[in-house]
Amino acid sequence: MAATHISDTFRHKGLRKKLIDLLRSKGISDEKVLNAMNAIPRHFFFDSSFLEFAYEDKAFPIGSGQTISQPYTVAFQTELLRVEKGMKILEVGTGSGYQASVLAEMGVRLFSIERQKLLYENLKTLNPPLNYRIRLFYGDGYAGLPAHAPFDRILITAAAPLVPEALISQLAIGGILVAPVGKNDSQIMTRVFKISDTEIKTETHGNFRFVPMLTDKAQDL
């Protein structure tokens, strides 16, 4: 779905700056997050028919029942992660690739897993034009990527009924996991700190709405 053939014009950059100013006014204060989002041409992730929506602070459908998240939500989750350059991060739910690109722009080693086959195939065409080194995987997000663990940070970008134990086990001690948790139409943004192999600390950070996290790969399209 991404419109990678489109250029990043002065108009796009101006609209992006207005969006960043809006995010700042809504309480996003991590300048590393804001700078990364200002560097990413969000319109690259939209079909050319919908470019006028790219810099609105709204979610937008991307196919396969999924959405590109609202910019505020991307900024909020990323800020909660407390990202530092060089960190090893697992993203569960690559979706459009926008959130992954924001993290990659921040200089992390990113591993991202997507369950929807069509989205996964689309992502492989998006990656080269943006020149980010993102390791993409097709698989079940609930299982994570045990062969590549531990991760300094884990970000779940779809609604999970609970935080999967497999992902907690793949989080490094001292690491942070951020996920929207809840079974209903609204989820609670949850941040988990892994204190030790036997102790975690959990915080909640308000209500959000995400598409549901799926449990297997049985239906690819």
N, C-alpha and C positions, 0 to 999 in steps of 0.2 A: 504493500500500500504506500510505502514511502516514496516521496517525489524527489529522488536524489539528483535528478537532472536540473533542478531549479537552482538559480544563483542566489546568493545572499546579498541583497541590494541595500543601499542606504535606507530605503524605506523599511525593510525588514529589521535592520539594526535599530532604527528609531522606535519601531513598535516593540521590539524586544526590551529596549531600555525603559519604555513606559511600563511594561509588564514587571520588570525588576523593581522599579520604583513602587509599584502597587504591592508587590510581595513584601518589600521593606515596610511599607505602611501597615501591612497586616501582621507585622511582628517578627518576620524572619530577619535575624540579625547576624547570622554567620556569613561574613563577607566571602569566604571561600565558596560557599554554596551559591551565593548570588552571582559571583564572578563566573563560576562554571556555567550556570544557567544563561548568563548573558552571552557566553561564548558559543552556545549551542543553537544552531538555526532550527528552531522547533518546526518550522514549516517544511523541513526536509522529511518529516515523519507523517505528512499529510498527503493525500491524493491532491493533485493540482486543482481539482474542482472545488476543494474546500479550504484553500489557502487563507481566505479571509478570517477563518476561525482560529488560525494557528496561535495568535498572540492574545486571545481572550483567556481569562482565568477560569477555564471550564474544561471538563473532561470531554472527550469526543470519541465516537465509535471508530474502531479500526478493523472490524470484521471478526469472524469466529466468536461472536458474543463478547468480545473484549473491548477495552477502551484505552486510549492514551490518557493518563491521569491528569487531573487538574494541576496546573503548575504550582499552585499553593501547596497541594498535597505532596508533590514531589519534593518541594523545598522543605516542607515540614518534616517528612520522613528522613530526608538526607541530613537535616540539622540534628535530629535526634540521634543519628548514628555516630556523631562526633568523628567524622572522617579525617584521617591524616594521610598525607602522601606516602605511598609505598605499602599501605595496608593490603592485606589479602581479604577480599570481600566476596561473599556468595550472595547473588541476587536470585530469588525464587520468583519466577514470572517475568520473563524478559519483555513480553508484550510487544509494543512498538519499537523498543530499543531506546526510547528517550531517556528514561531513568538510568539505564546502563551507560549511556553516553555522558550523562552528567557526572556519574561516578568516575568514569574513565578520564574525563577532563580534569578531575581532581587528583589524578596521578596514582590511582590504586591499581592493584593487580586484580582484575575482575573476572569472576567465573559466574556465568548466568545460565539458568536452566529454564526452558520453556516446554510446556506440555502440549500446546497446540501445534500440530505439524505444519499447517499452512503459515502461521506466524513465524515459526522457526525457519522455514524456507525463505520467507521474505527477508528475514534479518540477515541472512547470508549475503544478500545483495546490498544491504544498507551499510554493512560494516566497512568495506573498503573505501567508499567515498569520504567517510568521516575520519579515516586514518586512526581509529582507536583499536588498541589490542584488547579485544574482549573475547574470552574463551566461551563459546556458545555450546550448550548441550541440549539435546532433546531428551526429556525424561520426566519422571514423577518428582515434583518439587517436595513432596512429603518425605521422600527418601534422601533428598539432598545429593551431595557428591562426596561420599565417604572416602573415596580414593584420593581426594585432593584436600581433605581436612587435615588440620584444624584451620578455621577461618577467624580472622580478627573481628570481622563484622558479618552479620547475616541480615539481609533485608528481604522481607516477604511483601510482595506488591499485590496480593489478592487476599480476599477475606478468608481467614482460617477459623474453623470452629474452636480450635485450641492451638497452642504452640506445639508443633510436632517434637516429640522427644528425640527423634533422630537428628533434628537440627540443633537442639540444645547440646547433644553429645558431640556435634561437629564444630561447636563454638569453642574457641580457645579460652583458657582461663584468663579472666580480665576482659573478655570480649563482650560485645553488645549485639543483641538481636532486636530488631524492630519489626512489628507485625500488626496489622489490623485484625483484631480477634473478636469473633462473634458469629452466631448462626443466623441472625435476623437481617433485616434490611440495613441496619446500622451496626457498625463495628466500633470497638474501642481501640484507639491506637495504644499499643502496649510496647514498652521498652523493657527488655530483660538484660540484666547484668549477670554474667557468670562469675561468681566469687571463687568457687572451687569446683571440683568434680561432684561435690554433693550439695552445693549451696548456690541458689540463684536469688536475685533480688528483682522484683517486678514493680514497674511504675505504669500508671495510665495517663494518657494525654488527650482526652477528649474523643468525641464521636466523629466518625468518618463513614463514607459509603464506598465499598469496593465490590467488584464482581467476585463471585466465589472462587476459591481455590479448588481445583479438581484433583481427584485422588488417583487417577490412573491414566493410561494412554490408550484406552480401548476405543475411543472415538476421536479420530484424528482431525476430522473436518466438521 
